[in-house]
Amino acid sequence: MSIVELLVLLLIAGICGAVGKAIVGWFPGGFLASIGVGFVGALVGTWLARLMGLPELFAIHVGNTTFPIIWSIAGSALFVGLISLIAGRRRALV
């Protein structure tokens, strides 16, 4: 995997993670957090899809790597939703 392919995968994971965070509506962190959420979402989403026997709906091929867009967004939303349920929102006292 070349540097360009890695950067493209990081960009795609960041966008998918940001969309997953936007669906839930809350998650701290910037674009680096979105990249992490996107990769975790891809793992969770594809695992759940295979467990339920669902097909791969939309995937992008970068070099020899396949990145599932739909399952990454769905997995990111599930992951962020779980994190926000566990952590809860912290309110600042003003």
N, CA and C of each residue as an Amber inpcrd file, in Angstrom:
protein
   282
   0.8520000  -1.1680000   0.0000000   0.0000000   0.0000000   0.0000000
   0.9000000   1.2340000   0.0000000   0.6280000   2.1100000  -0.9260000
   1.4350000   3.3150000  -1.0440000   0.9120000   4.4010000  -0.0940000
   1.6860000   5.4520000   0.0220000   1.2940000   6.5750000   0.8720000
   0.0150000   7.2290000   0.3570000  -0.1210000   7.3450000  -0.9370000
  -1.3190000   7.9680000  -1.5220000  -2.5500000   7.1260000  -1.2110000
  -2.4410000   5.8030000  -1.3360000  -3.5650000   4.9330000  -1.0210000
  -3.9460000   5.0380000   0.4530000  -2.9500000   5.1070000   1.3310000
  -3.2180000   5.2620000   2.7610000  -3.9140000   6.5830000   3.0530000
  -3.4640000   7.6560000   2.4360000  -4.0940000   8.9590000   2.6430000
  -5.5290000   8.9820000   2.1220000  -5.7680000   8.3170000   1.0000000
  -7.1330000   8.2400000   0.4670000  -8.0210000   7.4480000   1.4200000
  -7.5200000   6.3300000   1.9610000  -8.2990000   5.5560000   2.9230000
  -8.5810000   6.3560000   4.1950000  -7.6090000   7.1170000   4.6670000
  -7.8160000   7.9620000   5.8460000  -8.8750000   9.0260000   5.5800000
  -8.8480000   9.6040000   4.3960000  -9.8410000  10.6100000   4.0340000
 -11.2410000  10.0010000   3.9660000 -11.3640000   8.8380000   3.3460000
 -12.6630000   8.1720000   3.2280000 -13.1780000   7.7760000   4.6150000
 -12.3010000   7.2250000   5.4580000 -12.7100000   6.8480000   6.8130000
 -13.1220000   8.0760000   7.6170000 -12.4190000   9.1880000   7.4400000
 -12.7770000  10.4120000   8.1430000 -14.1350000  10.9460000   7.7360000
 -14.4280000  10.8840000   6.4660000 -15.7320000  11.3500000   5.9800000
 -16.8410000  10.4390000   6.4950000 -16.6260000   9.1260000   6.4300000
 -17.6400000   8.1840000   6.9330000 -17.8410000   8.3500000   8.4380000
 -16.7600000   8.5460000   9.1700000 -16.8680000   8.7700000  10.6090000
 -17.5890000  10.0660000  10.9360000 -17.3230000  11.1150000  10.1600000
 -17.9990000  12.3960000  10.3830000 -19.4930000  12.2900000  10.0960000
 -19.8600000  11.5310000   9.0700000 -21.2840000  11.3320000   8.7730000
 -21.9390000  10.5280000   9.8940000 -21.2580000   9.4950000  10.3790000
 -21.7820000   8.7140000  11.5040000 -21.9460000   9.5540000  12.7520000
 -20.9790000  10.4390000  13.0220000 -21.0830000  11.3480000  14.1620000
 -22.2310000  12.3260000  13.9710000 -22.4500000  12.7850000  12.7620000
 -23.5360000  13.7320000  12.4880000 -24.9040000  13.0680000  12.6420000
 -25.0070000  11.7910000  12.3060000 -26.2750000  11.0800000  12.4760000
 -26.6560000  11.0190000  13.9490000 -25.6920000  10.7180000  14.7980000
 -25.9580000  10.6370000  16.2310000 -26.1230000  12.0300000  16.8250000
 -25.3370000  12.9730000  16.3600000 -25.4830000  14.3490000  16.8050000
 -24.4840000  14.8110000  17.8330000 -23.6540000  13.9090000  18.3450000
 -22.6960000  14.3420000  19.3510000 -21.5280000  13.3910000  19.4060000
 -20.3450000  13.9320000  19.4480000 -19.1200000  13.1880000  19.7240000
 -17.9900000  14.1940000  19.7590000 -17.1990000  14.1920000  20.8080000
 -16.0960000  15.1540000  20.8740000 -14.9630000  14.7570000  19.9280000
 -14.1950000  15.7330000  19.5660000 -13.0440000  15.4570000  18.7220000
 -13.2190000  16.0240000  17.3370000 -12.1130000  16.1090000  16.6570000
 -12.1180000  16.6660000  15.3170000 -12.0080000  15.5900000  14.2600000
 -11.2600000  15.9140000  13.2140000 -11.1750000  15.0080000  12.0660000
 -10.3960000  13.7380000  12.3980000  -9.4100000  13.8140000  13.2890000
  -8.6790000  12.6080000  13.6770000  -9.5900000  11.6370000  14.4180000
 -10.4710000  12.1590000  15.2530000 -11.4540000  11.3060000  15.9240000
 -12.4110000  10.7020000  14.9010000 -12.7740000  11.4750000  13.8840000
 -13.6520000  10.9590000  12.8340000 -12.9920000   9.8270000  12.0630000
 -11.6900000   9.9200000  11.8320000 -10.9650000   8.8510000  11.1480000
 -11.0200000   7.5710000  11.9810000 -10.7560000   7.6940000  13.2720000
 -10.8280000   6.5250000  14.1550000 -12.2170000   5.9360000  14.2110000
 -13.2180000   6.7970000  14.3200000 -14.6080000   6.3380000  14.3550000
 -14.9720000   5.6700000  13.0300000 -14.4810000   6.1970000  11.9200000
 -14.7510000   5.6030000  10.6110000 -14.1790000   4.2070000  10.4750000
 -12.9440000   4.0050000  10.9500000 -12.3460000   2.6780000  10.8760000
 -13.0300000   1.6920000  11.8230000 -13.3360000   2.1320000  13.0440000
 -14.0640000   1.2630000  13.9730000 -15.4550000   0.9590000  13.4160000
 -16.0850000   1.9690000  12.8230000 -17.3960000   1.7630000  12.2200000
 -17.3580000   0.7770000  11.0740000 -16.2840000   0.7960000  10.2970000
 -16.1450000  -0.1640000   9.1950000 -16.0250000  -1.5840000   9.7390000
 -15.2870000  -1.7520000  10.8200000 -15.1620000  -3.0770000  11.4230000
 -16.4900000  -3.5480000  12.0000000 -17.1430000  -2.6850000  12.7750000
 -18.4220000  -3.0520000  13.4050000 -19.4980000  -3.2700000  12.3500000
 -19.5750000  -2.3690000  11.3850000 -20.6120000  -2.4560000  10.3590000
 -20.4910000  -3.6960000   9.4980000 -19.2870000  -4.0130000   9.0470000
 -19.1210000  -5.2050000   8.2130000 -19.3290000  -6.4780000   9.0290000
 -18.9270000  -6.4650000  10.2850000 -19.1500000  -7.6230000  11.1400000
 -20.6440000  -7.8830000  11.3170000 -21.4040000  -6.8270000  11.6030000
 -22.8550000  -6.9770000  11.7560000 -23.5340000  -7.3770000  10.4480000
 -23.0770000  -6.8090000   9.3410000 -23.6630000  -7.1510000   8.0440000
 -23.4210000  -8.6140000   7.6980000 -22.2230000  -9.1060000   7.9490000
 -21.9310000 -10.5180000   7.6820000 -22.7000000 -11.4290000   8.6310000
 -22.8580000 -10.9920000   9.8800000 -23.5950000 -11.7680000  10.8600000
 -25.0580000 -11.9260000  10.4480000 -25.6420000 -10.8760000   9.8710000
 -27.0340000 -10.9110000   9.4430000 -27.1990000 -11.3730000   7.9960000
 -26.1020000 -11.6380000   7.3040000 -26.1670000 -12.1220000   5.9310000
 -26.5330000 -11.0470000   4.9220000 -26.2010000  -9.8030000   5.2050000
 -26.5140000  -8.7000000   4.3010000 -25.3890000  -8.5110000   3.2840000
 -25.7170000  -8.0880000   2.0790000 -24.6830000  -7.9000000   1.0570000
 -23.9160000  -6.5920000   1.2740000 -22.7820000  -6.5100000   0.6360000
 -21.9980000  -5.2720000   0.6640000 -22.6300000  -4.3080000  -0.3410000
 -23.2090000  -3.2240000   0.1530000 -23.9950000  -2.3420000  -0.6990000
 -23.1470000  -1.4100000  -1.5530000 -22.2220000  -0.7100000  -0.9410000
 -21.4050000   0.2480000  -1.6670000 -20.0180000   0.2460000  -1.0520000
 -19.0280000  -0.0970000  -1.8350000 -17.6600000  -0.1600000  -1.3390000
 -16.7400000   0.5200000  -2.3330000 -15.6990000   1.1190000  -1.7960000
 -14.6840000   1.7650000  -2.6270000 -13.4170000   0.9220000  -2.5580000
 -12.8390000   0.6550000  -3.7170000 -11.6100000  -0.1190000  -3.7990000
 -10.4370000   0.8510000  -3.9700000  -9.5230000   0.8050000  -3.0170000
  -8.3190000   1.6250000  -3.0760000  -7.1360000   0.6610000  -3.0510000
  -6.5050000   0.5070000  -4.1800000  -5.4190000  -0.4650000  -4.2800000
  -5.9850000  -1.8630000  -4.1000000  -5.4570000  -2.5970000  -3.1280000
  -5.9420000  -3.9440000  -2.8250000  -6.9380000  -3.9540000  -1.6730000
  -7.2960000  -2.7970000  -1.1690000  -8.1640000  -2.6850000  -0.0010000
  -9.5610000  -2.2590000  -0.4160000 -10.5550000  -2.8880000   0.1840000
 -11.9450000  -2.5290000  -0.0460000 -12.4870000  -1.8720000   1.2150000
 -13.0760000  -0.6910000   1.0710000 -13.6280000   0.0290000   2.2180000
 -15.1380000   0.1390000   2.0330000 -15.9300000  -0.4810000   2.9340000
 -17.3890000  -0.4670000   2.8050000 -17.9800000   0.8460000   3.3150000
 -18.4960000   1.6560000   2.4360000 -18.9830000   2.9780000   2.8020000
 -20.2470000   2.9060000   3.6600000 -21.2670000   2.2110000   3.1890000
 -22.5470000   2.1600000   3.8990000 -22.3850000   1.5080000   5.2650000
 -21.6740000   0.3860000   5.3200000 -21.5130000  -0.2900000   6.6040000
 -20.6090000   0.4970000   7.5340000 -19.6920000   1.2620000   7.0010000
 -18.8530000   2.1100000   7.8400000 -19.6700000   3.2240000   8.4840000
 -20.5570000   3.8380000   7.7210000 -21.4050000   4.8990000   8.2730000
 -22.3550000   4.3270000   9.3200000 -22.9680000   3.1710000   9.0100000
 -23.8890000   2.5500000   9.9680000 -23.1530000   2.1170000  11.2380000
 -21.9960000   1.5180000  11.0770000 -21.2050000   1.1050000  12.2300000
 -20.7000000   2.2840000  13.0350000 -20.3410000   3.3700000  12.3600000
 -19.9040000   4.5770000  13.0580000 -21.0290000   5.1650000  13.8910000
 -22.2270000   5.2040000  13.3190000 -23.3720000   5.7260000  14.0630000
 -23.6730000   4.8510000  15.2810000 -23.6070000   3.5380000  15.1230000
 -23.8230000   2.6410000  16.2590000 -22.7480000   2.8200000  17.3270000
 -21.5090000   2.9100000  16.8880000 -20.3930000   3.0660000  17.8220000
 -20.4880000   4.3850000  18.5900000 -20.7450000   5.4700000  17.8780000
 -20.8480000   6.7790000  18.5360000 -22.0730000   6.8250000  19.4470000
 -23.1690000   6.2120000  19.0190000 -24.3500000   6.1570000  19.8670000
 -24.0900000   5.4000000  21.1540000 -23.3650000   4.3010000  21.0670000
 -23.0150000   3.5310000  22.2520000 -22.0930000   4.3270000  23.1680000
 -21.1050000   4.9850000  22.5930000 -20.1850000   5.8070000  23.3870000
 -20.9350000   6.9410000  24.0800000 -21.8530000   7.5890000  23.3670000
 -22.5810000   8.7090000  23.9710000 -23.5470000   8.2260000  25.0510000
 -24.0820000   7.0120000  24.9250000 -24.9190000   6.4680000  25.9880000
 -24.1040000   6.1700000  27.2420000 -22.9120000   5.6300000  27.0430000
 -22.0520000   5.2890000  28.1760000 -21.5150000   6.5510000  28.8470000
 -21.0010000   7.4720000  28.0320000 -20.3550000   8.6660000  28.5870000
 -21.3630000   9.7220000  29.0040000 -22.4330000   9.8770000  28.2320000
 -23.4000000  10.9250000  28.5230000 -22.8400000  12.2890000  28.1570000
 -23.7200000  13.2540000  28.1080000 -23.2750000  14.6120000  27.8200000
 -22.9080000  15.3180000  29.0990000 -21.8170000  15.9810000  29.0760000
 -21.3710000  16.7380000  30.2560000 -21.7680000  18.1950000  30.0410000
 -22.4510000  18.7240000  30.9910000 -22.9100000  20.1010000  30.8850000
 -22.0140000  21.0070000  31.7150000 -21.6390000  22.1090000  31.1490000
 -20.7900000  23.0720000  31.8480000 -21.6450000  23.9380000  32.7430000
 -21.1430000  24.1860000  33.9270000 -21.8360000  25.0880000  34.8410000
 -21.3900000  26.5080000  34.5550000 -22.3260000  27.3350000  34.1960000
 -21.9880000  28.7090000  33.8240000 -22.4850000  29.6540000  34.8750000
